């Protein structure tokens, strides 16, 4: 295989295409968004990810990567389109089958099709049969289909594309062998080979497991809040046990994977997913809990004569140090507060988010975090961006602080460590 066509140039597709091009494949990117195609061909990746711009420019310059709004013929087609859920929480795989319609028109004998999008169990088989029906070619004889889910962390995508283990689920042995041949050219992690349904289940189980773990952490935070205990200290000390590893409570669960994938299992196995439903309910309710708690604090300030409390939210993205707002609980909370103009004044700060993008979502985004802090009566910390961890504890003096992600615990740890090291090190004042 020499020519690779990547269908969908988002957070997974574009880095995958660039990585494949960087090891010598001729890669043709395909996206239906003409503006995105134009920008990528000019060296603008549209999305933010460390190293992305530099790597994009490099493969464009070598000629190994070109982007089109029409699917090109290739030896291997990789589908990396989004798979959100519908209003009823069922999986929306329309984009996968729209991609399949285009591929069926270009499919040639010997071609390999790899699905990387997260999908319900059995979708790869449906995709393969759709391609067979619409191309006139015989599955596992004339063309081959495999499922290989992505396993990357936003902010570390290129590192994880190379170093993480991968799971390949082929519809037949030859599909496994050909997919293995493709990935082994740039993956240094172990590549595990199985069947398509097992690989689909593995992906959904991975993210559902994390959702359950986060729900447990969020319930610890709720209990500690009621008891007047710092949940982050409780978890830190509990994790000193050699067989305990509790995650960090946050303002909820966001992103396109952990907040979405459990619903695919719940849809497919409604009688066997009680735990997943409970975890989803806990994590989905967390933003509303924080919103109510924040408005309660504002009501308390009105009793002290502040008729319209000023609230500043720190962070809008679904996780620290990315620009991704998909399914962001922080964004959901901010939008809820922005509608309470009769009760409060509200602004937000997030250096990762464009002001226009925030405005479109009804949020006033400020440019200067220090002016915002000076202006505010209540500081609501929603996302622990690295920028915020460099602040000092006294930054929030004389403010009502609602910390939903353990920022103050991290700052306190850093300042305490700096104090302890002060006798032997100089220039330890890292927080302004």
C-alpha positions, 0 to 999 in steps of 0.5 A: 500500500502506497496511497492512503485516503483519510476521510474526515480531517478533524482532531483524529483524521488530520494528525493521522494523515500527517503522521502517515505522510511523514513516514512516506505514504502518499496521503490524500485528505478528504473533507466535505468542508471546503473552507477547512480544505482550503485552510489546511492546504495553506498550512492552517490546521484549523484546530489546535494541537501541539506540533500540528502546524509545524508537522502540517507545513512539513508534509505539505512541503514534501508533497506527501500530503494533499487535501481535497473536497472530493475523495481520491482513489487510494489503496487504503481508505481510513474513516475518521469522521465524528460519531455523536449521539442523537437527542435520545442518546442513540448513536448517530453513525450517518457520517460513517455511512456518508463516507462509505457512499463516497468510498464505494464509488472509488473502491477497487480490487485489493483495497483496504478500508479501516474504520477508526471512528468510535461506533456501536458493536456491529457497525464495522460489519454493517459498513462492510456489507454496505460497501459490498452492496454498493461497490459490486465487489466481494467482501474479504475477496476483492476488498478488505475491512478492519476496525482500529479505534484511535487511542490518543489524548488531546494535547499529546496526539502525535506522541500517542499515535506513535507510542500507544498500543493499537488494537486491530479488528479485521473482518478476515485474516487478510484484513488484519495483515494489511492493517497491521502492515499499515500501522506498523510503519509508524506505531512503536507500541504493540499492535494487538490483532483480533476480530472487528466486534472485539475491537469495537467493544474494547474501545467502548469499554475503555472509555466507559471504564473511565466514565465510571471512575470519574463518577466515583471521584465526583461522588467523593467530592460531593460527600466531602463537600457536605462534610466540609472536607477537602476532597482532593486531600482525601483522594491524594491520601487514599491513593497512597494505598498501593492498590488504590488509584482514584481519579480527580473530581471535575465539573463533569465529563466532556469531550467526544469520547468519555461523555459519549461512548457509554451511551453506545453500550447502553443502547446496544445492551440496555439490560446489562448496563445499569452501572453505566447509566448510573455513572452517566447520570452522576457525571451529567448532573454535575454541571447542574449541581455546580450551577446551582451551588454558584447561584446559591453563593451569589444569593448569599452575597446579595444578603450582604448588600451586593445586589448583582454579584459579579462572577468570573469563570476560569476555563471553558474547554472540556479539559485542560490545555486544549481548545476543544469545546465538544460536550464541555461541562464547563461550557454548559455551566458558563452558558447557564450562568450567562442566562441569569443576567437579572441576578448576576453579572457574568464573564469568562476567561479562557486563553484557548478559546477564540472570543468570537466562538465564545460570543456565538455561545452567548458568553462574554470572554475577557482578554485579561485574567487579572482584570477579571479577577479584580472585577469579580466577587466570585471566582468559579474555577472550571478547568485547571489550565496550566496557566492557572496553576502558576498563580499564587494562593493569595490571588483569590484573597477576598473573593468567594472561590468555587474550585471544581477541579482542585486548582487550589490544591495544586497551587498549595502543593507547588508553593509548599514545595517551593518553600521547602526547597527555598533553603537550597534553591533560588528563584523559586517564586514561580507564581508571580 
